Amino acid sequence: MIDAMLLPFQRRLLDPAAHTLARKGVTADQLTLAGFGLGLLAIPALAFGLYGVALVFILLNRLADGLDGAVARLTTPTDRGAFLDIALDFAFYALVPVGFALAHPDQNALPAAVLIAAFVGTGSSFLAFAVIAGQRGLRPEAYPTKGIYYLGGLTEGAETIALFIAMCLLPGLFPVLAYLFSAACLITTLTRWWQGWQAFADKPD
């Protein structure tokens, strides 16, 4: 919901580091893969109840996710980079609830499953729209530099990261937070279905 508004601030914040990394020969794909690896470390940390450690790895993952795009803009954005970025992001989002489920299966397994299902709804509707939009040559005005069409919604990247931060800081509230966010994801999914129904009703030129 607020990702587009945060982009200018994010770029001002990350561009100096991105310039330094680009000059040193660090590629966007390397940052994407490193960020995913760091994010994976959050899962065992969550499983063992090390929520502060997990939060550090989650934030490092998000930092790398911002830097890879900034470096790509300074060098040569590629289709492979865009693919890696979105594919690994969705995998990371789905794995975080698994860590909470492993920590306390009795109270967290069901809400984690519901949250993952909600992520499937938002992710599949996002990607389905992007595929058709790409075939039609459409570009989102709010995200002109993205490698694929970015369709907004009530729950986007910023809201998801805020959720994970809240869950790490208040792990006892994981079930409540998971169910509330799942409801918001349902709204996002339904609105994206409606947007796709409306946007692709006519035949492409």
HELIX and SHEET records of a PDB file:
HELIX    1   1 ASP A    3  ARG A   23  1                                  21    
HELIX    2   2 ALA A   28  ALA A   47  1                                  20    
HELIX    3   3 TYR A   51  LEU A   74  1                                  24    
HELIX    4   4 ASP A   79  ALA A  103  1                                  25    
HELIX    5   5 PRO A  105  GLN A  135  1                                  31    
HELIX    6   6 GLY A  157  LEU A  169  1                                  13    
HELIX    7   7 PRO A  171  LEU A  173  5                                   3    
HELIX    8   8 PHE A  174  ALA A  199  1                                  26    
END                                                                             
